[in-house]
Structure formats: structure tokens, C-alpha cells
Amino acid sequence: MPVPPPPPLASPLWRSLRSYQIFGANTEVGKTVFSTLLCKAAARRSPGGVAFLKPVSTGPDSEADDRHISKFASDVSNKTLFQYKIPVSPHIAARVSNTTIPSNDTLLFQCRDYAAQCANIGRKWLFVETAGGVHSPGPSGTTQADLYAPLRLPVVLVGDSRLGGISQTISAFESLRMRGYDVESVVLFKEDKYQNFSYLSEYFAEHHNVPVAGVIEPPERKSNLEEDVRAMSQYYEEQSQDGNTTNVISHLDSRHEERIASLNSMATEALQNIWYPFAQHSLFTGPKDINVIDSAHGDYFQTLAPSSSSQTDSLLRASFDGSASWWTQGLGHANPKLTLAAAYAAGRYGHVMFAGGIHRPAAELSSRLLKGMNSPRLNRVFFSDNGSTGIEVALKMGLRAAKLRYGWAAEEKLGVVGLKGSYHGDTIGAMDCSEPSGYNEKVEWYDGKGHWFDYPTVLCVGGKWRVNVPEELRQALGEDADFGSLSEIFDVRGREEKGHHLRYEAFIRETLERLQKQGRRFGSVIIEPVVLGAGGMALVDPLFQRALVNVVRKSPDLFRKPNAPIEESPSSPTAWTGLPIIFDEVFTGLYRLGRFTSSSFLETYADISVHAKLLTGGLVPLCTTLASEDIFETFNSPDKTDALLHGHSYTAHPVGCQVAVESVKELQRMDTSGSWNWAKSQGWTTPEASSSASGQPAVDIWSTWPRNLVEDLSRQTDRVAGIWALGSVLAIHVKDAAGSTGYFSDAAQSLRDGLIAGDAEGVNGSWNVHCRVLGNVLYLMASQKTTEESVAQISLLLRKGLNA
Amino acid sequence: MPVPPPPPLASPLWRSLRSYQIFGANTEVGKTVFSTLLCKAAARRSPGGVAFLKPVSTGPDSEADDRHISKFASDVSNKTLFQYKIPVSPHIAARVSNTTIPSNDTLLFQCRDYAAQCANIGRKWLFVETAGGVHSPGPSGTTQADLYAPLRLPVVLVGDSRLGGISQTISAFESLRMRGYDVESVVLFKEDKYQNFSYLSEYFAEHHNVPVAGVIEPPERKSNLEEDVRAMSQYYEEQSQDGNTTNVISHLDSRHEERIASLNSMATEALQNIWYPFAQHSLFTGPKDINVIDSAHGDYFQTLAPSSSSQTDSLLRASFDGSASWWTQGLGHANPKLTLAAAYAAGRYGHVMFAGGIHRPAAELSSRLLKGMNSPRLNRVFFSDNGSTGIEVALKMGLRAAKLRYGWAAEEKLGVVGLKGSYHGDTIGAMDCSEPSGYNEKVEWYDGKGHWFDYPTVLCVGGKWRVNVPEELRQALGEDADFGSLSEIFDVRGREEKGHHLRYEAFIRETLERLQKQGRRFGSVIIEPVVLGAGGMALVDPLFQRALVNVVRKSPDLFRKPNAPIEESPSSPTAWTGLPIIFDEVFTGLYRLGRFTSSSFLETYADISVHAKLLTGGLVPLCTTLASEDIFETFNSPDKTDALLHGHSYTAHPVGCQVAVESVKELQRMDTSGSWNWAKSQGWTTPEASSSASGQPAVDIWSTWPRNLVEDLSRQTDRVAGIWALGSVLAIHVKDAAGSTGYFSDAAQSLRDGLIAGDAEGVNGSWNVHCRVLGNVLYLMASQKTTEESVAQISLLLRKGLNA
């Protein structure tokens, strides 16, 4: 087995150690003077308990900040991690130094190590001083504000007291704040001419509730070195005892306590105040069951670690966001590009009225989505707030279109044609698209309307890729069939050439005929292409879904009124026939399964298509329902009341649209630039499919999760019923001794418990995997930015959990 | 009539004039050198067509930037608006200058005037140079980035080439970007030691797609003045012809064209790609019916003005956001506090999984809301995305509670008790809470379940405040009654002392008894306290709603099964009795009507309460459904399937929660600090109520809209059926000759057309009022930040429109 990569980084936080990062509003603003003052003032309260860390220093040794600290605060332990002699920005100094340039991870891990050492030996304070301004680049070239964000140390910002310093200080503050830093204190020199201190004290009090401390400037440099040292010593002695400085230390001390108190009380408070979604509260045994999230970065939450009595245990640990935060996450938590997109739209518009209006972000998003779908059918965008509302919109569209074409009476309740186990959302209209189940049976106004087909599923079982036919359907559809790879199963055109679809189509047509005879009326087809998410992470044989769409489209006779005259055929070749086909791509679309649209797996196009979740990369709610022109035309009439009467207040809110533009653009960029080649080469893109009997070219199917992991785990047949991976999703169907399946089964819990326990012995703090189960299915969902290293770490935990 | 205040500011944009604002990453970065270079380069393309504006300048005249421009770019017209001699920040210089400090508005209007003059005389280019860094304070003390935001001139950012300059340039860019500025170009000196140009070119290309231009540094200052001038002249001559500079000018020229092209094409594109909410597309006559929004600030959109052939007409005009962007807007568009709150949460978390998790913004918002409601009943918060989903959650809560207490069977469909014309949202569950109407009659799955009471309404008619009893109810409730003021009508306790409620209660009880005998079953009461919004802006007699709640609460006998044993009384005095009472405060709550909660007008408390729209101050979608502990307990059981099975992916998204914390805090601050005293004193807070016969103290009822405006308009009885104002809402019920009323009436259109036409002759560009009608009702909704001046301007238009 290969050597595991280093575990993810836990943000440094210990009860006993007050750690602060010192950022400067600019270079030459006195960071080192303030560091020295704060170290000295802290050391007065905690003699021998103060440490100072300079991760990266540039300039000659004689002028290094650690020397300055040693000289004037001799009882403070101090350390520099990387020292470069040339007095330029670290990214240049590192490049010309002829030494290995430390990666961002190296820097972060070493900072954390040093903090951990400080905590272990009982230090009380740690000040970590950055170099230059907040956005001065670190050795790798990443600016420090981005580089150090995963540590999320609270900040002391040294303001600029010179001409122009007001601007520098506020901008630096904003750059930090928008990266989630808590700036706890602003300090700067008091100076009479520009009076920056006076302005900034008021400004920060009014706008940000952050205290600003002013300290008198150090004495002018003396030409005589000894005199100079004496003068500075005196300055430090006096100023470190001055109220201006000691108040800062007291404030930082309280803020540290408050941060920890808040982390510790939040779960209890939540259990008192919050009503959790999809949660049986009586099953919470106490605050420990609540995941307290301090922050999140990339794929990892920083969560409150299980409580420990030891002062030297880190309070936070890294938790892989294994549900992709309920399937929304794509571009990493706290992605600065998305943050700035949100801030830009907020600053340019706030929210603006969309009814009868247009703004750039909505216009751009609409055309980008329509173009990305590359569908001859879809050319209209309707905005709403989430998948559930988007489905309600789709339903209003589809049902009206069918009702008008077939001339159903107003009181006729048309049903949908769907698949068993499908789930489309929590509002009543969306719920009514699903068959009765544990999700809805106790919901008072639920009233499912439709027919839901059972279907063959795809699983890797005992190392083999298999299309599983449910017992009841074997007579109609035949036995289970094994394939050499997932690609072969997804080669729907190749399989059609072999006639695999004929039994599917016959079965579907016969069923619909029978229902028609029973007097059932239908108004739309609604399916989640390829994967049924909330219904239990079922990977449906794509050929079956394709067959369903094809049968419906060529069979208007199944849906018109008995003995009705044949309605006129739509003139456009892209108009809907049979029934409007709604694809719910809320979960499956926008690269979750590796492609822009999951409809492409079925090699067909929807008449109405719903997109949410990944649409904003995982930042804010937004949904779009795309529709074809002929569906749209159904609502066009001289009569106002024929309009689609739907519209939420924040329809097409600019923040969501701008973030979505940024997200979709970035996902498309990653796609075309080969960002996922590492994943595709994990056994997924093989010559198998192309050399298959069908003679078709390889079908592009791939996953973030390695093929050999999937196949190895599938061989643990005593516990694993089957497993599949596609795009960033991995779903392990666990065998349940009690035979219970579905959402309310407990079968996958023990596997989940192992992931939640995680690796408690991690070198850089413990870490774990936060994940969710759907009954007997444990799934893991990576983001579209997840790294090969993270996948390798989690794979090890999974193999351990299943002894594979 | 008083002199009208100056009209609102239209952002300066003319087809013929390329206006750019020059911001500096810091002071002393060469802004004036770059201004001169850009002016000269532009003047080469358009001789005599370039202007330069320095709004505020500090320092001795001899060093003023306009002198520099005159000296080195003599064919450029240039102007300084405010010159202060002391070389310090303008806010200090202005304060010590012994002259009137220009307000932000004065500065903005003068900038716009100058730009308008430039456009009128055919100038092609205008460069507006700021002072110091982006956040250096202007004369009033507001930082320039905030001060100039309403102009939203595109920006040339002069970067900093010195040590630390990378950081300064990026932070300055971010501060501008988050205020909605489009930074079109970054320019800075090329310098070898720090190589900022090289870093920043790559950085801005990768992160922001903004070109960075590097220009060689000017020659060192010469001691001989003449030589100095000669050297500089030569530098300018050479560099203004150099490709580095001319490329900037070409780029700015194209960006100007692109901005205008985008504004001009957006409406056409929208009509092709967008499916609008609540819109009959066939009634759009063309692109001119689409409101093209370039940006928004405070209460005003900047919209594309009706097209004109003249090159000298401004392309943008200010439009008062008279629907408060579909009732969401409270704290002004592009409020920097809300922007920074959104950015902070995005940078700290992105979105994080809320099922079983907690984060600071959600925790803080929950406790702030519960505390703000100050209700003995509400102590749980459930999060969703918008009012409609929040209502579905409330329904699931209320109906389940009633079903369990009264032991109704699963298949029994319980209805709601509501009011005629109420509207609770667009999803099917929310729609089913409303009686059949034009809003839902063509929606296929709509199936209204309930009984909807008719009720007395409140209107000012012919100058009198009247409770209007519908014809059909007069026998039961008595005749219309006039009151001296709105306060008196809202004095529900006082009116109860007089027995006004007795007929209401008797009528309600008798109706419910009758329905019970008919076999009707009910599961919840759901009402919008005081104002029915989408149902036509009806102000309901609060005493009637209070009576409804009181009757239901004291009459469990009306809701239990026939002959059922009397169920145990709830042990808690705050538990629900009769039926759970749901208050839909989505529109009416959080200060829209002047108070934190609109339930306080009824002097009662809900068991379930829904809050959205103003919750985030008007920025992003978020909803909370608050519930009482005993409603919550209904769902507690050892059985997972008894849980409230509802939860959207972005449940309690941190961006929304953080923005909501900031918004609610700010609204509460405004409330307690008397920010609305100017509005209250517009005739609303009078001694009338306190000296009324009831002897009660004055009931605190007030509106942003002056009482005399309301009363004057109400006297136009030929056109006005009645009018009311409360909080920031003004509703004018227009008489419809054809007798048509309701959502699909056209009666209010002509009044609306007058507001939309607005004031085309405005000195500072034309402006208008963007507003919506609900059938025969024209309403205007101000934000909670709307100024007395804006109200005065709009009042004039209203009086003109109604000849009042």
C-alpha cells in the first residue's frame, strides 16, 4: 500500500493558547514594533508564556524581526520558519534563493506544528507575524490573506498612520474580512498631522465594532547604535505597560475566551433554538451530536473536536465535507472568486426587482446556461430559489401544456410518469410527484399523483459491473447482466444496436397502455437522469430512462382522451410530443456526475430541465427551470390570467446570478482544461469500452473515486450489496441483516461511524469525514475541486472500515 | 406648496462621452502622472475633446493637479471643484478651511453637472481624478469608494509600484469591486526591483480578467525647474504615444462601447431568453417594456432611459424602487454593511451543511429573532429559502399538531381557516391555503382547502378614517364606522373595552359552528396580520383578526371530532388551543409596517410565525419559520419518520444568516435610535389617540408617507376609492369605471403610467418612479432608509397624478 499523504490541516485552537496573527495595512507600518510591544505586554501577564513566530522573513539577518524580538523581548521564545536575505517580497526572494520554495501546505503545517508545540509546553500567547501587507505574496506567490486563510487565526491589524494610511487600513481590513478573518483589534501609531488614529477609531467603531488602539511613535533612530537600543528599550518598557497596549492584550484575552465559549455553547443553544431539517430531535443524545462548524475551507470544515479534558488537545479538527454540504458544494468552501462575485453583485445592485426587469448577471447566466446545455429544445430560463420551487415551476409548465394540447377539463387531475424512489423536493407540489413513501406518508397535504415505474439499476458487485433487474420485472425484462465496465453500460447507442432496449420499450408501452385503460391521465414525465438521489442513491440503467423518454415521445395515443380526434402534430421538430419530459437535474447536473448536463448520458434532451445546487458552486440558493419555446408558447395569450403565475421575491437575485456565472464558468474551464484528468485516469478511461463488441468509441464515464477502490470494496460481499461511483459521487449499498432498506434503515450507520471517528492520531491534529447515510446507503460526495490526496486519505479509511 | 428638493441623481453615461474615474491604490502612486498621460493620449485621438475633473484637491495651488494638467496637457479642459490648501486628507482640510463643507450630494451633483456639460459640448473623454487612496475620506468624511459609488463611473486603478504595492493594489481593487465598481484597467509604473508589474499582470489576468499596463517611471526630479519641465514634457510626449498607454485608451474606448451595447441589447436578449415571473409575455410590446437596470443605490435603480436620438441625452435615469423590489428592500440597494456581511460569511464558510450542524450566523440570527419577537410562545427556528417554502413548513407543523391532538385519520384532509384574498406563496402547498381565484384557478394541481372569512377593511375615504364593512356582512357586523385617526382604529384594547369586538366574535363563532355541522375539518388558522399583500393591499380591521384568533383559541369544541371525548388540555399556558395560529409575516413583519412584528398590532402571539423578505434587508433569499415548543414537541418521538421531513440544500446558508443578523440589528438600531422620528411626526403621532374616548395612551401607528398626503389624496373621490398608509407602505385603491377589481384589473394603470413617466425635465437628468399595481390598487413601498426628500419628491408626482 502506498504511503498515505499527510492528513488535512486542523485550524490551530487551544484553550490555553491565545494565538493571533499580525497583519500590516502596508509594509513599514510598524508591525515588528507592535509585535514586540504585544509580546512584552503579554509576557508581563504570563512571564515565560509568550512565543513569536515569523513564518517568512526577508532582508538581512541583522535586521530580521526575530532578532529584534530577541533583543527587546528576551523572555519571548521566537522562531522564523523561512528566512530570505534579499529585502524584497517573499515570492521573489524565494525564487532567487536557490532553495526549495515551500508550498502553501508546508507553511501552514509548520505554523500549526509550532503552535501545537507552544500549546504542549504550556505557552499562553503566540503572535504570528506576516510580511508586508495583507496581500503581499508568500513564497509560493499566493497572497498571504489567501495563503493563511485555512488557519483562520484571529487578527491584529497594524494600521497605517501615514498620509493615505486611512485608505490602506480600511482596504486591508476589507480584504481580510471577506476571507473570513476575525480582525479583533486595529493598532497604529498616534500621529498629529494626519490624525489617522482619530478617524479610524470612529470608523471602525461605527462600521465594524472593532476597537482601535493608538500608541505613540517610537523614538527617532539614533546614529549611535547603543543609544538607539537604549531609547528603544525604554520605549518598549514604557509603552508595553501603557494602558493603550495593555488594553489590547486584555481585549485579545477576552475575545479568545469568548470564541471558545461560543464554540462550546453553540450546540446546546442550537438544541434549544433550532428546529432541524429532516431530523428526529429525540434521537439527538446531546450537544455532542451537533456538528459545530467554526469555518470551512476547500473540502474541509473546521469543527469542534469531541470534548477532551486536556488543555493541550486541539479544539478544532478538519472534517471532510463528505455530503458536499447536502450536494451543493462544487468549488470549495470559501472560494475567494465566488466571494468576490457575491460582493460585487451586492455592491452593484443588492437585490433588484426582476419582474419585467433585467440585469447583467441574470442575462449572462441565462445565455451561458442555455449555451452550455447545447440542447435544440431548451431556450427559456425561469428563475426560482431552490430545487423544490424549480420543480413546482416545471410542473406548472408541463401539466398546463399537456392539459391544453389534450383538452383535459380543469378539474381533471393529471398525474406524472416517474420512477419509484424518485424525490423532487419538499414543497407539496414537488412531493406529489413522488409515490407514497416514508418521506411523505405523514405529511398532511401530500397527495401523490402519478405512476412510478420500477427499473433496472447499475451496481458493481463482487468486482463486476452489473445491470440488476428487480425480481418482479425479470419476466418482462430478462435476467441481470454483467458488463466489462461502467462505460459499456453507459454506451446506450451501442446497446440499442444490439437491441437491449426492445424489452424495455415493450414493457413501458404495455404498462402505459394498461394504465390508460384504467382511466389514468398523465400530464408530464419527470425523472432524475441516471441517479435517483434522495431516493437512495440508485444508479438507474440509463438505457431504461432513455427507453421511457422514447416510448412516451412516440406515443401521443397513450395520453390523449379516449376516442378523441388526433390533435394536430406540433409544427416544430423540437416541440414536445406524447408528454412534456421534465429532467430534474438539480442534483445530477452541472458536473456532479462529470458532465455539464446529465441528460447527455441518456443521449436525449428534455423539454423542461431544472438546475440548482451546483449552479452557484455551493454558496447561495438559486434555481433555474429551463424550458422549450413551445412549452413557453402555451402560456402566451391575450389573457393575463394565462400567464405562469409564479415568482418569488428574490427571483434572479443578482448575488446568486453573479455567483452562478462565476461558478458555471469555472466548472466549464476545469472541464475543458483537463483539471479532472487525474481522476479520469484512475481506471475509468480505459480502452475497454472502445474495443467492446459494439465497436463504439469509449463512452466518457469517470469518477473522482478510483475504479479499483470501487471494485475492491464491492468484493466485500458479506457487507456490501453493491457499489457505484460516477462523477464526484460514491455510493455504497450496505447489506442490512434485518432486511430493512430505504431512508429509515440503520444499516450504513456503522460504516459511517468509522468515518466520523476518523483518524484521531493525525500528526497535524485529528481529522475525520463528515458524511450522511440514506438508509442502507452510505454515500460520499466530493467537490469538483477535491484533490487526489484527499481521495487517497478517505479511500484508506473506507478500506479500513470494510476490511478491503 | 414648498420648493421641491433636488431630484435624485442619474448616473452619468452618454454615448459620446467616455467617462472614467481614476482611483489610486495609495497616495503618491502617480495618479496625476497617469491622468496626464491618459488625457494626452486621449487628446491625440480626439483633439480638443478631452476634459479632466478633480472634484477635491488638497495642497498648495502651485502643486495642484489641475495646474499640472494645464502645464503638460494644455489642450485638455480641466476643472477642480473644491481646492483646499493644506496637504492633508480632504476631511481634515475641509474642516479647517473655514468654508462650508460640501455634502456628498453636492459633490456628486457637481460631478454630474460637469460631465453633462462635457457631453453637451461634444467632449469625447472625461477623466475624474480622486484624491489619495480609494478609501481616503472625502470632505464630509465618507470614504471616496463609498462617496462616489452612486456615480458608478468605470475605473482606472493606478497601482502601487513600490515595496508592498502588490498588496495595496489588490486590496484597493477589492474595496472598489465590492462596491460594484467596474475596474476596467490597472496601470502602474514598471520598476525592476519589486517587479510589481509582472506579478500584478499575471494576478489580474488570472483572477479578474483585467488588463494591467506598465509604463516607465518619469524622470527624477531636476533641481532646475525649467529642466524639470522639459524632462517631464518629453516624458509625456513619448509615453503618451507609447503602446502601453495607447492600448489603455483603446481598451477604455471598447469597454465604453461594450457597456452601452450591453445595455441596449439586454432587453431584447431578455425577451428571447427569459421566462418572466407573473408576466403575460404577449403583453410586452417590445424591449421598451423591460426595465434595464444598470445598477442600484439606496432607493434608486439606475435604468436605461427611454431611447432618444440625441447624443447628448443621458442614457441612464434614476428610478425610485417603488415596489421595494417586490417588498424585499429595507436597507437600501448596495448597502456596504450588508455586502461586507455577505462577503465575510462567504469567506469564512461558503455554505455549510446545516442538517445536524450549527454555525455562528445561524445561531446568532436564531436568538436575535426569538428575542426580537418577544413572544412567550415562539422559541424554535426552522430555516428555509423563501416565504412560500416557509409557509409550507408552517403548514406541515400546524396541520400535524392539529391532526394528532384531535386524532384525525391520515386520509382526512384538514383545511385552513383564513381570510378572503389572502396569498401565501406560489408553491402548491402555499397556494392551497388560498381560496380559488385568478391566481390559482389555472394551476393544475391547485386544490384549495379551507374556509376564508370576509372581513371589514380600513381605508381613508374623503379625508376620514373608516372601517368598511362588506355589504354581505352588514347585517352581522353593523355599518361602516368613522374614526378620528388610524391610531384609534388600531387601539384594539380600547375598542374591546367599548365592546366593538362582540359582534365580530359572535359572527366568527357562528360561522365556524355552521362549518363544523357541515362536516368541515380544520387544522390551522393562517393569516397575514393587518395587511393582505398580494391579495390587493387590503388593510384589515385588526380587531377582526384579533377576534378570529381569540374565538379559535377559546373554542376547541369547534375543531374536535363530533362526539369525541374532550382531549386533555395542554399543560402549558402558552400551548396552542383550538387550532395552531400561523401568522404569515413574510411581508408584514420586520418593520415593513413600522414594527418588529406585525402580530403586535393584534396584541396577540402566533404559535407559528413566518418571516422572510426584509429578513435579509433586501439582499438574498432566506426564510425562517418560528414555532412554539409544543408544536415542536408534536414531532418528537422515537420514530424517525415522525420528524418534520423538510429541508432545502441551502438551509440556513451562512451568507443569508450573516446578512440577516446585520439587517435585523440595523433595523432594531434605527428603531431604538429614533431614525424614523421625521416620519412619525408627519401627522401620525398626534395627541388624538391618547385623548380619545377610550382614555388609552396613543397607539404607535406611523408611516413613511405623510398623513396629510394620504388624507388629501383620499379626497379625490372621483378617482380614489380609498387609501391607506402604514409603515413604509402606501396603497391607493383606484376606482374602476368598468367595475373590475382584483389582480387582473387595469384601473390603476394610468396613475402608474404617470409615475413611470416621472419627471423628464429633471435638472440632474430625468428620474421616475418604478412601481407595480395589484389590479385596481397602486401601491408604493419605501425602504426603511428612504429619506424625507425622496418622499417629498414622490408626493409631488402623486398629487400631480391625482390633481390633489
Interface residues (C-beta under 8 A of the other chain):
Chain A: N26 T27 E28 P87 V88 S89 H91 I92 G132 G133 V134 H135 S136 P137 G141 T143 A149 R152 L163 G164 I166 S167 Q168 I170 S171 A172 E174 S175 R177 M178 R179 G180 Y181 K193 Y194 Q195 Y199 H207 S262 M266 A267 E269 A270 Q272 N273 I274 W275 Y276 P277 F278 A279 Q280 H281 S282 L283 F284 D289 I290 N291 V292 I293 D294 S295 A296 F301 D321 S323 S325 W326 W327 T328 Q329 G332 H333 A334 N335 P336 K337 L338 T339 L340 A342 A343 Y344 A345 A346 G347 R348 Y349 G350 H351 V352 M353 F354 A355 G356 G357 I358 H359 R360 A362 A363 S366 S367 L370 N379 R380 V381 F382 F383 D385 N386 G387 S388 T389 E392 L395 K396 L399 R400 K403 A410 K413 L414 D426 T427 I428 G429 A430 D432 G438 Y439 N440 E441 K442 V443 E444 W445 D447 K449 G523 A612 K613 G618 L619 V620 P621 T625 A627 F632 F635 N636 S637 P638 D639 K640 T641 D642 A643 L644 L645 H646 G647 H648 S649 Y650 T651 H653 V655 G656 F744 H770 R772
Chain B: N26 T27 E28 P87 V88 S89 H91 I92 G132 G133 V134 H135 S136 P137 G141 T143 A149 R152 L163 G164 I166 S167 Q168 T169 I170 S171 A172 E174 S175 R177 M178 R179 G180 Y181 K193 Y194 Q195 Y199 H207 S262 M266 A267 E269 A270 Q272 N273 I274 W275 Y276 P277 F278 A279 Q280 H281 S282 L283 F284 D289 I290 N291 V292 I293 S295 A296 F301 D321 S323 S325 W326 W327 T328 Q329 G332 H333 A334 N335 P336 K337 L338 T339 L340 A342 A343 Y344 A345 A346 G347 R348 Y349 G350 H351 V352 M353 F354 A355 G356 G357 I358 H359 R360 A362 A363 S366 S367 L370 N379 R380 V381 F382 F383 D385 N386 G387 S388 T389 E392 L395 K396 L399 R400 K403 A410 K413 L414 G425 D426 T427 I428 G429 A430 D432 G438 Y439 N440 E441 K442 V443 E444 W445 D447 K449 G523 A612 K613 G618 L619 V620 P621 T625 A627 F632 F635 N636 S637 P638 D639 K640 T641 D642 A643 L644 L645 H646 G647 H648 S649 Y650 T651 H653 V655 G656 F744 H770 R772
